[in-house]
Amino acid sequence: MTSFKKLQPEEYLSQHYDQGSRPDGRKGLSSLRPVSISVGSISTADGSAVVKQGDTIVICGVKLEIAQPKAESPRDGFVVPNLTLSPLCHPQFRPGPPPDLAQVSSQFIYETILNSGLLKVQDLCLLEGKYVWSIYVDLSCLNFAGNILDVCIKALVAALQNVQVPAVKIVQNEDNDEVGIQVDLTGQKSRLKLGPIPTSCTLGAFGQEKLLLDPTDEEEEFSDAVVTVVLNG
């Protein structure tokens, strides 16, 4: 069976699908791999999560920083997601510049955040025209086994829900009317204001009639197309 898989991988997959099963042991083409989520595992981050879906593992850390807004949008904060796909997570990735998949996925995650309403950049304003929150979302794939977008969205949502926002106080200097800001790291913290929670669903199209939910990296390789749909909760 191992030799057949190596010599004719597409036919090997096709025979499983004809029997209504998946090579990884799943029953049915519309079945998900097991999902586990752990939050708060990175003590140096303001929020974090680790998500494992099948053999795909993504860790997400969120850091908050105070920044100055752009002049043309004085009330808008910043959200900066970035996905790292290192050679350690899969042999297809090489040292050097980020692979195309990492760059495309980072942009997809950014558009998901804004278009779903999960985070509104206006809600990140501390003092209009002066101070806003800048949210850095760092996602790293520890093991790549397909369907990276769905796993990243789960890790993103779980990490944002875990974020602890420190209290901020606006301070005005009476001598020169300068306005400053103080962050109270020891005081009571609050949660981020989040909107509708996005749900991501990825399908692989194998042949003319078969749709594979939650495809593995091997299934993605031999699919005619891979489509990801994101819906609001």
C-alpha positions in Angstrom: 0.0 0.0 0.0 2.9 2.4 0.8 4.5 1.8 -2.6 1.1 2.3 -4.4 0.7 5.6 -2.5 4.1 6.8 -3.6 3.7 5.7 -7.3 0.1 6.7 -7.8 -0.8 9.2 -5.0 -3.8 10.6 -6.9 -5.3 7.2 -7.5 -4.6 6.2 -3.9 -6.7 9.2 -2.7 -9.4 8.6 -5.3 -9.9 5.0 -4.1 -10.4 6.2 -0.5 -12.9 8.9 -1.6 -14.9 6.4 -3.7 -15.4 4.4 -0.5 -16.5 7.5 1.5 -13.3 7.6 3.6 -10.2 9.7 4.0 -6.5 8.5 4.1 -6.1 9.9 7.7 -9.0 7.6 8.9 -11.8 10.1 8.8 -15.2 8.8 7.8 -17.0 10.8 5.1 -15.7 13.6 2.9 -17.3 16.3 5.1 -15.7 15.4 8.4 -13.3 17.6 10.3 -10.1 16.6 12.0 -10.1 16.8 15.8 -9.6 20.4 17.1 -8.0 21.4 20.4 -7.5 25.0 21.7 -5.3 26.2 24.6 -5.1 29.8 25.6 -2.8 31.9 27.8 0.3 29.8 27.2 2.7 32.6 26.4 3.3 34.7 29.5 5.1 37.5 27.7 2.2 38.2 25.4 -1.0 40.2 26.2 -3.0 37.3 24.8 -2.1 34.0 23.2 -3.5 30.7 22.0 -2.3 27.4 20.5 -4.6 25.5 18.1 -4.1 22.0 16.9 -6.4 20.7 14.1 -5.3 17.3 13.0 -1.6 17.6 12.6 -1.6 21.3 11.8 -0.5 23.4 14.8 -0.5 27.2 15.0 0.5 29.3 17.9 -0.7 32.9 18.1 0.6 35.7 20.3 -0.9 39.2 20.6 1.0 42.3 21.8 -0.4 45.8 22.5 1.5 49.0 21.9 0.6 52.6 22.0 1.2 54.4 18.7 0.3 57.7 17.0 -2.5 57.5 14.4 -2.2 58.6 10.8 -3.1 62.2 10.2 -5.8 61.2 7.7 -7.5 58.8 10.2 -6.9 60.3 13.7 -9.3 57.8 15.4 -8.1 54.6 13.7 -5.8 52.2 15.5 -3.7 49.5 13.8 -4.0 45.8 13.5 -0.9 44.0 12.1 -1.2 40.2 11.6 1.8 38.2 10.4 2.1 34.5 9.7 5.4 32.7 9.8 6.0 29.5 7.9 9.5 28.3 8.7 11.4 25.3 7.3 10.8 23.6 10.7 7.1 23.2 10.1 7.3 21.6 6.6 10.0 20.7 4.1 8.4 22.7 1.3 9.4 26.0 3.1 13.0 27.3 2.7 15.1 29.7 4.8 15.1 33.3 3.5 12.2 35.6 2.6 8.7 34.6 3.6 7.1 32.2 1.2 4.2 33.4 -1.0 1.7 31.3 1.1 2.7 33.2 4.3 2.3 36.6 2.7 -1.0 35.8 1.1 -2.3 34.2 4.3 -1.3 37.3 6.3 -3.2 39.5 4.0 -6.2 37.1 4.1 -6.2 37.2 7.9 -6.0 41.0 7.9 -9.0 41.3 5.6 -10.9 38.8 7.7 -10.4 40.9 10.8 -11.6 44.1 9.1 -14.4 42.8 6.9 -16.0 40.5 9.6 -16.1 43.4 12.1 -14.2 41.3 14.6 -12.1 44.3 15.5 -13.0 47.9 14.6 -9.9 50.1 14.3 -12.0 53.1 15.7 -12.4 51.2 18.9 -8.6 51.3 19.4 -8.6 55.1 19.8 -7.3 56.3 23.2 -7.1 60.1 22.4 -8.1 61.3 19.0 -5.2 62.4 16.9 -2.7 61.6 19.6 -2.8 58.0 20.8 -4.2 54.7 19.6 -3.6 51.0 20.3 -1.5 49.1 17.8 -2.3 45.4 17.9 0.4 43.0 16.6 -0.8 39.5 15.9 2.1 37.1 15.4 1.1 33.6 14.1 3.6 30.8 13.8 3.0 27.4 12.3 4.7 24.7 14.3 3.6 21.9 12.1 2.1 22.3 8.6 -0.4 19.6 7.6 -2.9 21.5 5.4 -5.8 23.9 5.9 -3.6 26.6 7.4 -6.2 29.4 7.1 -8.9 27.7 9.2 -6.4 27.0 11.9 -5.0 30.5 11.9 -8.5 32.0 12.2 -9.2 29.8 15.2 -5.9 30.8 16.8 -6.5 34.5 16.0 -10.0 34.5 17.6 -8.9 32.5 20.7 -5.9 34.8 21.3 -7.9 38.0 20.9 -10.5 36.7 23.3 -7.6 36.1 25.8 -6.1 39.6 25.5 -5.8 41.6 28.7 -5.9 45.3 28.0 -4.2 47.5 30.7 -5.8 50.6 32.1 -4.8 53.8 30.4 -4.9 57.3 31.9 -4.7 60.6 30.0 -2.4 63.1 31.8 -2.3 66.8 31.0 0.6 69.0 32.0 -0.8 72.3 33.3 2.4 74.2 32.6 2.6 73.7 28.8 -0.7 72.0 28.0 1.1 68.9 26.8 -1.1 65.8 26.9 0.5 62.5 27.8 -0.6 59.0 28.6 0.1 56.6 31.5 -0.3 52.8 31.3 -1.2 51.1 34.6 0.2 47.6 34.3 -0.6 46.8 37.9 -4.3 47.9 37.8 -7.4 46.1 36.7 -7.3 45.0 33.0 -10.2 44.6 30.6 -11.0 42.6 27.5 -10.8 43.7 23.9 -14.0 44.9 22.4 -14.8 42.3 19.8 -17.5 42.1 17.2 -19.0 39.1 15.4 -16.7 36.0 15.5 -15.7 34.8 12.1 -15.8 31.2 11.2 -13.6 29.9 8.4 -14.3 26.8 6.3 -11.9 25.4 3.7 -12.8 22.9 1.0 -10.7 21.1 -1.6 -12.3 20.2 -5.0 -11.1 16.8 -6.0 -12.3 15.8 -9.5 -15.7 17.0 -10.7 -17.9 15.7 -7.9 -15.9 15.4 -4.6 -15.6 18.3 -2.1 -13.2 17.6 0.8 -13.8 19.5 4.0 -10.7 20.4 6.0 -8.1 19.1 3.5 -4.7 17.9 4.6 -1.5 19.2 2.8 -1.5 16.0 0.6 -5.2 16.5 -0.3 -4.6 20.2 -1.1 -1.7 19.2 -3.4 -3.9 17.0 -5.6 -7.1 19.1 -5.4 -8.1 21.0 -8.5 -8.9 24.0 -6.4 -8.9 25.0 -2.7 -11.5 27.5 -1.5 -11.8 29.2 1.9 -15.1 30.8 2.9 -15.4 33.0 6.0 -18.8 33.7 7.6 -19.8 35.9 10.6 -21.0 34.1 13.7 
